[in-house]
Amino acid sequence: MTAISFTPARLALLGLAALCCALTSHAAIPIAHWTQASGAQVYLVESPAIPMVDVQIDFDAGGRRDPKDKPGLANLMASGTAYGVKARGQDAALDENGLSDAWADLGASLGGSAGADRLSFALRSLTYPDLLEKATALAARQLGDPAYPEAPWLRDRPKLVASLKEANTRPATLAARAFAHAVYGDHPYGAESTEASLGRISAADLRSLHAQALRACSAKVSIVGALNRAQADALVSKLLAYLPTRGCDALPAVPEVAPLTAAREERIAFASAQAHVLVGQPGVKRNSPDFFALTVGNHILGGGGFTARLTEEVREKRGLTYSVYSAFAPGLHAGAFTIGLQTRPDQAQQALTLVREVLAKFVNEGPTEKELQAAKDNLIGGFALRLDSNRKLLDNVANIAWNNLPLDYLEAWTARVQQLTVVDIRAAFARAVQPERMVTVVLGAEEAK
């Protein structure tokens, strides 16, 4: 591994990042939006307080579009751009060490990864003209001209296999895998890399997917930093300069997650000090009109930490677990609704029965007025923490861009939460959650005697 050199530029960037302050949640957060001639869509929040810019570039090339026999390919392709870049014009080729050193010298960074829905690249740089110009040029090469040499991939693949093998010894991994398979079935959301699937992926696959997936015309680019619109537009044009501007016809539709038709329970024997319990089902898409009601309702049910009803009933009153949670994971498709906890093996059935009772009551009755007001106060009071750095603000802007949300989404967030009623939350949960048709995975529990 190449040592990172802390140049003056890098030290300045780190210092400025540490000092980065929030836009207040009550102030207007204007988001400029336009479409370039290439088709790339740009979303900009000007943040001139410090000379820094954060950029996220998203493509519809996440794990849901991976070949069925090669799950994880998109993520490997994105991260594999760091293996080096080809020569272009008078710029010599760079291997992975040379590329890493070039970024370190600039005090900037570019990283790629893929989630279930999208493939993303994140650039961070100071906006001093000489540094930003060089960082943009280097990022354009890494985006458009990655080399994908065979040797680094063949070196790293055994490391990934070893990591998978190690993960397979953990009870949490095994429980989560069984849960995902039961909730998602054959949908790509439930796919995961295995030793066999990694063995089927070659450097040629990385090159092929890059050539197919990255198009300037399909990019959504979110920017937060000390740039005006003209500067941001020029930055995006340079970043995407080496990507094709054609080939952006509609992609094949990905099937939806199938709803569960009946309850299913899976018990997995495992010698563990703690039993792992997971209960859930396919939830909702991110564009669901119930999103806000479910978000606030879930905060009350199990997402609000020590104030949540599940915590009160399962931990505080009965002492059955240290931590219990509930969560929705909405995406372009119905991500899972999950309730999870760990407990002593001999208490697993008692905890599971109680979780089911609490959930059924919440779905049937909804929260109390007192619980709802406390949740609103907590969520609204803590909203500023969602925006207290350029990186967090960028995450929110990219969320708006990716999900085609209104540009005033952040400004309207507080009002949307404030207007919710107990009736709204009860109705949303009744539509989204079916306690009688849940997947249950219990790993490591003692058998009933």
C-alpha positions in Angstrom: 0.0 0.0 0.0 1.3 3.4 -1.0 2.0 5.8 1.9 -0.1 9.0 1.7 2.0 12.2 1.6 0.5 15.1 3.6 1.4 18.0 1.3 0.5 21.6 2.2 -2.5 21.3 -0.1 -3.8 18.2 1.6 -3.2 19.6 5.1 -5.2 22.7 4.1 -8.0 20.6 2.8 -8.2 18.5 6.0 -8.2 21.7 8.0 -10.9 23.3 6.0 -13.0 20.1 6.2 -12.8 20.2 9.9 -13.9 23.8 10.0 -16.8 23.3 7.6 -20.0 24.6 9.1 -23.6 24.0 8.4 -26.2 25.9 6.6 -29.0 26.4 9.1 -32.0 24.2 8.6 -34.3 27.2 8.7 -32.5 29.2 6.0 -33.3 28.8 2.4 -31.1 26.3 0.6 -31.4 27.3 -3.0 -30.6 24.5 -5.4 -29.9 25.5 -9.0 -30.7 22.8 -11.6 -29.9 22.6 -15.3 -29.3 20.1 -18.1 -26.1 20.4 -20.2 -26.0 19.9 -23.9 -24.6 16.4 -23.3 -27.7 15.5 -21.4 -26.0 15.5 -18.0 -28.2 17.0 -15.2 -26.5 19.3 -12.7 -27.7 20.3 -9.2 -25.7 23.0 -7.4 -25.7 24.6 -4.0 -23.3 27.4 -3.7 -21.4 27.3 -0.4 -18.8 30.0 -0.5 -17.8 30.0 3.1 -14.7 27.9 2.5 -12.7 27.3 -0.8 -13.7 23.7 -1.2 -16.1 21.7 -3.5 -17.7 18.3 -3.2 -19.1 16.6 -6.3 -21.1 13.4 -6.6 -21.7 11.9 -10.0 -24.4 9.2 -10.2 -25.3 6.7 -12.9 -28.1 4.1 -13.2 -25.6 1.3 -13.0 -25.9 0.0 -9.4 -26.1 -3.5 -8.2 -29.6 -4.0 -9.4 -28.2 -4.1 -13.0 -25.4 -6.5 -12.2 -25.4 -9.7 -14.3 -27.1 -12.4 -12.3 -24.0 -14.6 -12.1 -21.7 -11.7 -11.2 -23.2 -9.7 -8.3 -21.0 -6.9 -7.1 -19.6 -6.2 -10.5 -20.7 -2.6 -10.6 -19.0 -1.9 -7.2 -15.8 -3.6 -8.3 -15.8 -1.6 -11.6 -16.2 1.7 -9.8 -13.6 1.1 -7.2 -11.3 -0.5 -9.9 -10.9 2.9 -11.6 -8.2 3.5 -8.9 -6.0 0.8 -10.5 -4.6 3.4 -12.9 -5.4 5.4 -16.1 -4.4 5.2 -19.7 -2.2 7.6 -21.5 -4.0 10.5 -23.2 -2.4 13.1 -25.4 0.8 14.3 -23.7 -0.3 12.8 -20.3 1.5 9.6 -19.6 -0.3 6.5 -18.2 -0.4 6.2 -14.5 -0.4 2.9 -12.5 -2.3 2.7 -9.2 0.7 4.0 -7.2 1.2 6.9 -9.6 -2.5 7.8 -9.5 -2.6 7.6 -5.7 0.4 9.9 -5.5 -1.1 12.3 -8.0 -4.2 12.7 -5.8 -2.1 13.1 -2.7 0.0 15.8 -4.2 -3.2 17.7 -5.1 -4.7 17.3 -1.6 -7.8 16.0 -3.4 -9.6 12.7 -3.8 -11.9 10.7 -6.1 -13.6 7.5 -5.1 -16.1 5.2 -6.8 -18.6 2.7 -5.4 -22.0 1.2 -6.2 -25.0 0.6 -4.1 -28.1 -1.3 -4.9 -29.5 1.4 -7.2 -26.8 3.7 -8.4 -23.1 3.8 -9.2 -21.4 6.9 -7.8 -18.2 8.8 -7.9 -17.3 11.4 -5.3 -14.7 14.2 -5.9 -13.4 16.6 -3.2 -11.0 19.4 -3.9 -10.0 22.9 -2.9 -11.3 25.5 -5.3 -8.0 27.4 -5.7 -7.9 27.7 -9.5 -4.6 25.9 -10.0 -5.5 23.0 -7.8 -9.1 22.6 -9.0 -8.1 22.6 -12.6 -5.5 19.8 -12.1 -7.9 17.8 -9.9 -10.7 18.1 -12.5 -8.4 17.0 -15.2 -7.2 14.0 -13.2 -10.7 13.0 -12.3 -11.8 13.2 -15.9 -9.1 10.8 -16.8 -10.0 8.4 -14.0 -13.7 8.5 -15.0 -13.2 8.3 -18.7 -9.9 6.4 -19.2 -9.4 3.8 -16.4 -6.9 1.1 -17.4 -8.3 -1.9 -15.5 -5.0 -3.8 -15.7 -5.2 -7.5 -14.9 -2.5 -7.7 -12.2 -4.1 -5.6 -9.5 -7.4 -7.3 -9.9 -5.8 -10.8 -9.7 -4.0 -9.6 -6.6 -7.1 -8.2 -4.9 -9.6 -10.9 -5.7 -8.1 -13.5 -3.2 -8.3 -10.7 -0.6 -12.0 -10.3 -1.3 -12.5 -14.0 -1.1 -10.7 -14.2 2.2 -12.8 -11.4 3.5 -16.0 -13.2 2.5 -14.8 -16.4 4.2 -14.1 -14.4 7.4 -17.5 -12.7 7.2 -19.2 -16.1 6.8 -18.0 -17.0 10.3 -20.0 -14.2 11.9 -23.5 -14.9 13.0 -24.7 -11.4 12.0 -23.6 -12.1 8.4 -25.4 -15.4 8.2 -28.6 -14.1 9.7 -28.6 -11.0 7.4 -28.0 -13.2 4.3 -30.9 -15.6 5.2 -33.1 -12.6 5.8 -32.3 -10.9 2.5 -32.9 -14.1 0.6 -36.2 -14.6 2.2 -37.4 -11.0 1.8 -36.1 -10.4 -1.8 -36.1 -13.9 -3.3 -34.6 -13.7 -6.8 -34.7 -9.8 -7.0 -31.2 -8.2 -7.4 -31.6 -6.4 -4.1 -31.0 -9.8 -2.4 -27.9 -10.7 -4.5 -24.5 -10.8 -3.0 -21.0 -11.7 -4.0 -19.7 -15.2 -3.3 -16.4 -16.9 -3.7 -17.7 -18.5 -6.9 -19.1 -15.3 -8.4 -15.9 -13.4 -7.7 -14.1 -16.1 -9.6 -16.2 -15.4 -12.6 -15.3 -11.7 -12.7 -12.3 -10.7 -14.8 -10.6 -7.4 -15.6 -12.2 -7.6 -19.0 -15.6 -7.6 -17.3 -14.7 -4.4 -15.5 -13.7 -2.7 -18.7 -16.8 -4.0 -20.5 -19.2 -2.6 -17.8 -17.4 0.7 -17.8 -17.8 1.1 -21.5 -21.5 0.3 -21.3 -22.6 2.1 -18.1 -20.8 5.4 -17.9 -22.4 8.0 -20.3 -22.3 11.8 -19.9 -25.9 11.9 -21.1 -27.1 9.8 -18.2 -25.1 11.4 -15.4 -26.7 13.2 -12.5 -24.1 15.6 -11.0 -24.6 17.1 -7.5 -22.3 19.9 -6.4 -21.9 21.7 -3.1 -19.1 24.2 -2.7 -17.5 27.6 -3.5 -18.4 27.7 -7.2 -21.0 29.8 -9.0 -23.2 28.4 -11.8 -20.8 29.2 -14.6 -17.8 27.7 -12.8 -19.9 24.6 -11.9 -21.1 24.1 -15.4 -17.5 24.3 -16.7 -16.4 21.8 -14.0 -19.0 19.3 -15.0 -18.1 19.6 -18.7 -14.5 18.9 -18.0 -15.3 16.0 -15.6 -17.4 14.2 -18.2 -15.4 15.2 -21.2 -14.1 11.7 -21.9 -17.4 9.9 -21.5 -19.7 9.1 -24.5 -22.6 11.4 -25.0 -24.7 8.9 -26.9 -26.2 5.5 -26.0 -28.7 6.8 -23.4 -31.8 5.0 -24.6 -34.0 3.8 -21.8 -32.5 0.9 -20.0 -34.4 -2.4 -19.5 -36.9 -2.3 -16.6 -35.8 -4.1 -13.5 -38.6 -6.3 -12.0 -40.2 -5.1 -8.8 -39.7 -6.8 -5.5 -42.5 -9.4 -5.1 -44.7 -8.9 -2.0 -44.8 -11.8 0.5 -47.9 -13.9 0.3 -47.5 -15.7 3.6 -45.5 -15.7 6.8 -42.2 -17.5 6.7 -39.9 -18.5 9.6 -36.3 -19.8 9.4 -34.4 -21.1 12.4 -30.6 -21.4 12.0 -28.6 -23.4 14.4 -25.4 -21.6 15.4 -23.1 -21.8 18.5 -23.3 -18.1 19.5 -23.4 -16.2 22.8 -26.2 -14.1 21.3 -29.2 -15.1 19.2 -29.9 -12.9 16.2 -33.5 -12.1 15.5 -34.7 -10.4 12.3 -38.3 -9.8 11.3 -39.5 -8.0 8.2 -40.8 -7.8 4.7 -40.5 -5.8 1.5 -41.3 -2.2 2.4 -41.8 0.8 0.1 -40.1 2.7 -2.8 -38.5 6.0 -2.1 -41.1 7.8 -4.2 -43.9 6.5 -2.0 -46.4 9.2 -1.0 -46.2 7.6 2.5 -42.5 8.2 2.9 -42.8 11.0 5.4 -45.5 9.3 7.5 -43.5 6.1 7.5 -40.3 7.9 8.5 -41.8 9.6 11.4 -43.8 6.5 12.4 -40.7 4.4 12.3 -38.9 6.9 14.5 -41.6 6.2 17.1 -41.7 2.5 16.6 -38.0 1.6 16.6 -35.8 4.2 14.9 -35.6 6.7 17.7 -33.2 4.9 19.9 -34.0 5.0 23.6 -37.3 6.9 23.0 -38.7 4.3 20.6 -41.6 2.0 21.6 -39.7 -1.2 20.9 -36.8 -0.1 23.1 -39.2 0.8 25.9 -41.0 -2.6 25.7 -38.2 -5.0 24.9 -35.2 -3.4 26.6 -36.4 -1.1 29.4 -39.4 -3.0 30.7 -38.2 -6.6 30.1 -34.4 -6.4 29.8 -34.5 -8.8 26.9 -31.9 -7.0 24.7 -29.4 -4.2 24.8 -30.6 -2.8 21.5 -33.6 -3.3 19.2 -34.4 -1.3 16.1 -36.7 -0.9 13.2 -35.9 0.6 9.8 -37.2 1.1 6.3 -34.7 1.0 3.4 -36.6 2.5 0.4 -35.0 2.6 -3.0 -36.0 2.6 -6.6 -37.7 -0.6 -5.6 -39.3 -1.7 -2.3 -36.4 -2.0 0.1 -36.8 -4.1 3.2 -38.7 -3.1 6.4 -36.7 -4.7 9.2 -36.9 -5.2 12.9 -33.7 -6.5 14.5 -32.3 -7.4 17.9 -29.8 -9.7 19.7 -30.6 -11.5 22.9 -29.6 -14.5 25.0 -30.4 -17.7 23.1 -32.8 -18.8 25.8 -34.8 -15.5 25.6 -35.1 -15.4 21.8 -38.6 -16.7 21.6 -39.9 -14.4 24.3 -38.3 -11.4 22.6 -39.7 -12.4 19.2 -43.2 -12.8 20.6 -43.0 -9.4 22.2 -41.7 -7.7 19.0 -44.6 -9.2 17.1 -47.1 -7.9 19.7 -45.6 -4.4 19.7 -45.6 -4.2 15.9 -49.1 -5.5 15.5 -50.4 -3.0 18.0 -48.6 -0.1 16.4 -49.9 -1.0 12.9 -53.5 -1.3 14.3 -53.5 1.7 16.5 -50.7 4.0 15.4 -48.7 6.2 17.8 -50.2 8.3 20.6 -50.4 12.0 20.3 -47.7 12.3 22.9 -45.4 10.0 21.0 -46.0 11.8 17.7 -45.3 15.3 19.2 -42.1 14.0 20.8 -41.0 12.5 17.5 -41.7 15.7 15.6 -39.7 17.7 18.2 -36.8 15.3 18.0 -36.7 15.1 14.2 -37.2 18.8 13.5 -34.8 19.8 16.3 -32.1 17.5 14.9 -32.6 18.4 11.3 -29.7 20.8 11.2 -27.4 17.9 12.0 -28.3 16.4 8.6 -26.7 19.5 6.9 -23.8 20.3 9.2 -21.1 19.7 6.6 -20.6 20.0 2.9 -20.6 16.3 2.6 -23.9 15.8 4.4 -25.5 18.6 2.4 -24.2 17.0 -0.8 -25.8 13.6 0.3 -29.1 15.4 0.5 -28.7 17.2 -2.8 -27.8 13.9 -4.5 -30.8 12.3 -2.9 -33.0 15.0 -4.4 -31.4 14.6 -7.8 -31.5 10.8 -7.9 -35.1 10.5 -6.7 -36.4 13.5 -8.7 -37.6 15.2 -5.6 -38.7 18.9 -5.6 -35.9 21.4 -5.5 -37.4 22.9 -2.3 -37.5 19.5 -0.6 -35.1 20.5 2.2 -36.9 23.8 2.8 -40.3 22.0 3.0 -39.0 19.1 5.1 -39.9 20.6 8.5 -43.4 21.6 7.3 -44.0 18.1 5.9 -43.1 16.5 9.2 -45.0 19.0 11.3 -48.3 18.5 9.4 -48.5 14.7 10.0 -51.2 13.3 12.2 -51.7 10.1 14.1 -54.3 9.1 11.5 -51.7 9.7 8.7 -49.2 7.4 10.3 -51.6 4.7 11.2 -52.9 4.7 7.6 -49.4 4.6 6.1 -48.4 1.7 8.2 -51.6 -0.2 7.4 -50.7 0.2 3.7 -47.0 -0.6 4.0 -46.7 -3.2 6.8 -48.4 -6.6 7.1 -47.5 -8.2 10.4 -49.2 -11.4 9.4 -47.0 -11.8 6.3 -43.5 -11.4 7.7 -40.2 -13.1 7.3 -38.6 -14.2 10.6 -35.0 -15.3 10.9 -33.7 -16.5 14.2 -30.1 -17.6 14.4 -28.5 -19.2 17.5 -31.6 -19.6 19.7 -32.0 -22.6 22.0 -34.7 -25.0 21.0 -37.8 -25.0 23.1 -37.9 -27.8 25.6 
